[in-house]
Amino acid sequence: ELSQLASSVLVFLILARELHPEDYGALGAVLGVAMPAATLSSFGSHVLLIKRIAQGGDFTDAWQRATSIGMLGPAIGTVVLVAAQPLILPRVSTVVYALLVVSQLNFFWLTELAVYVGNATRNLKAAAQIRLMVVATRFGALAVFATLTPGRLVDWAVASMVSFAVGAALALFHVWRVFGARPSLRRSSVADVREGLPFSANAMTESVVDISDRPLLFRYGHETDAGIYSLGGRIIQFGYLPIHVLLRTADADLFAAGQHGVAS
């Protein structure tokens, strides 16, 4: 978790030096829209994955049901979000907006699901390995952007999307290799969506409270401030990272104890 957060801050610091202030603000604004949307459109697939495995469910069944919703839900969310772009952030390039949305909703979320497999099975080594894969692909994207492109926002959007796609593929393959389970696109159900929606809605409201300022600042003409706010938000996360990590690693234990009542 620390390596991912540190790499994210480093990426944003380098981008702050490379991008025009308005483009830097646009990047933060789009991510401020995409991240809550990714949380909501996942329909709590990560929470259901942990819950089912921690309570003794079949691993392959839980993983395939989670990946099915975790791929289909964000795909629908991407279509909705891209269609609504003229209403949300009309001054951002449609190509840049679409690339960044796809990166967050479709690819980054799959890597998060793979990390949650490590938490659900209490195999934190596997979770750490997947995190480091994502960090490596991000640095690869940054190196390509800084050395082989003119340094425009669209160049970073392409490099970022490719890196997230490669990271997602590596994460899914790692789960397949370590746990022997392939992802699935055919295991989603209305019951899963209904069960997971309260978890995703709760997390989405928290995300909106945290980062909705970024797209609002950009929309009302404070482009540079939106960029500074985006970086500042990441730096602040170092402060609550320890408790965040403790809570994440305790998820499986909480769901396991929950089989015996709230007091447990």
N, C-alpha and C positions, 0 to 999 in steps of 0.2 A: 504494500500500500504506500509506503514511504517512497519507494523508487518511482512509482507511477506519478504520485503527486509532485515529487521533485522534478521529474522529467517534464511534466505538464507546465510547471512554472518556468523551467528553462526554455522550453519551446516558445512560450509566450514572450519571454524576455528577448529572445533572438528575433522573433517576428516583429516585436516593437521597434527594433532597429532597422529591419528590412522593409517593412510595409509603410505606405503612406498613412498618416494618422486616421484619415477617414476610412481607409480599408481595414485598419486595425480595429476600429470601432465597429465596423460592419461584421467582422469576424466574431467579436464578442456578442453582438446583437443576435446573429443567426444561432449561435450556440445557446443563447439564452432562451430562444424559442424551441430549439430542437430537443434540449435535454428534458424539460417537463413532458414534451410530447412522447419521447422515447419511454419515459417512465410509465405514462398512462397507457400507451398502446401495447406495452408488454403484458398487460393484464395479470400482473403479479406472478408471472411464470417462474421467476427466480425464487420467490417465497414458497410457492407450491412445491418446487423441486426440493428445497431443503426440508419442508414439512413432511413430504411423503417418504423421503429417504430416511430421515431421522426417526420416523415412527415405524420403521421396519418394512416399508413398501419395496417392491421390486425396483432395482436401480434402473434397468433398461427401460421399463415402462415409464418411470418418473422422468427420465432424461428425454425420452422421445416425445412425451406429452408436453414437456417444457419447451423443447426446441420447436415443436410444431406451432405452438402459440407464439413463441418468441421470434419466429420468422414471419408468420402470417400477419400477426397483429401490427408490428412495425411496418410491414409492407403497405398495409392499408393506411396506417398513419402517415407514411411518406406521401402517398397520393393526395391525401386530404391537405397536408401541410403545404405541398408544392402548389396545389390548386389555389390555396388561400394566400399565397405569397403577395399578390398585388394589394391585398387588404392589410397584411401584417407589416411587411417591410418593402414597400414599393421601390425604394431607392437603391436596393441591393440588386446586383446583377442576378438574373434568373438562373444562369448557369452556376454561379458561385453558390447561390442559395441551395439549389438542388443537390449539388455535390456534397455540401456540408451536411445537409439533412440526411441524405443517404448514408453518409459516413457514420453519423450518430445513431440513427434509428435502426438501420439494417445490419451494420457490421459491428459497431462498438458493442451493441447490446448482446450479440452472440458471444463475444469474448467475456462479457460480464457473466453470462449464464455458465460458461465453462469455469470461470473462477468460483462461482457458487457451488459447483460440483465438489471442489476441494473442501469448501466449508461444510457442505452437507454430509460428506463422508468422513469429516475430520482429518482429511489428508491435506494438510496445509502446505506440504511440500509441493504437491501438484498445483495448488492454487498459486503459489509463489512462482513456479516455473512458467505458468501461463501469463502472469503479470509481467514477468521479465521479457517474455516473447513480445508482448504488446509494446513495452518500452523500447525494445530493440528496433521494432518496425517503425516506431515514431521517430527515432533518431535517424534511421535510414531515410525516411521521408524528408527530414530536416536537412540532411546532408545533400540529397538530390536537389532540393529547393534552393539551397544556398550556393551550390556550385554549378548547377546545370541549367538554371532558369533565369529569366530577367528579374525575378523577385516580385512578381505581381500577385495579387490576392487569388486570382484564378489558378495560378501555378501552384500555390500552396493548397488550394481546395482539391486539385487533382492529386497532388502528392499525398495529401492527408487521406483521401478516399482510398487510394491504392494501398497505403500502409494499413489502414483499418481492415480492408478486405483480406490482405495477406495475414494480418494478425488473427482475424476470425477463422480463416482456414487452418492456420497452425493450431489455434486453440481447440477447434473441433477435432482435428486429427489427434491431438494430444489426449483428449478425453477418450477417443476411440482406442488409442494404443494402450493407455494406462488402465482404463476401466472396461474396455471391450464392448462399448456401446456406440452405435452410430446415431447421428441425428435423424429426425423424421419430419416430413411435411404432412403426414396423413393421420396424426393422432390428436388433433385439436377437437374440442367439443364445447357445446354451449355450457355444459356443467362446469368445465374448467374455467371458462371465462367468468361465469357467475361467481365462482369461488374465489378467483384471484382478483376480481375488480376492486373490492374494498381495499386490498393491500396497495394496488397501483394508484388508486384515487388518493389515498392518504399520502403516499410518497410524492405524488404529483403536486399536491397542494403545498407541501413543504418545499419542493423544488421551485415552484412559482414564487413563493415568498422570498426565497434566497436570491433568485437571479432574474426576475422579471424587470428589474431596474435597467438592465443592459439594453434590451430592445427598446424600452421606453425612452431612454436617454438618446439613443441613436435616432429614433423616429422624430424626436422634437429638436433635432439639430445639434446635439451635444456629442458629436462623434468621438472626439478625443477623450472626453470624460467617460464614455462607454468603454473605451479600450482600457483606460486606467482602472475603472471599476472591475473589469473582467480579470485583470491581473491581480488586483488587490484581493478579490474574492478567493483566488487560489492560494495566495500567501496566507490568508487568515485560516485556511483549512489546516495548516500545520498545528495550530493551537489546539484543535479538538481531534486531531488524528489519533492520539492514544486511546481515547474513549471510543472513538469510531471503530478502531481495530478490535478492541475488546468486545464490543457489541456484535460485530460481524462474526467473530470466532465463537461466540456463545449462542448463535442462532440455532444450531442443531440441538444443543443441550436444552434450550428452552422448549423447542417443539417436542422433544422426547419426554421432558418432564410434564408437558401439557397434557399428555395422554392420561395422567393421573389426577388432573384437576388444577385449578388456578393456584392453590396454595403450593403445590409441588413446583 
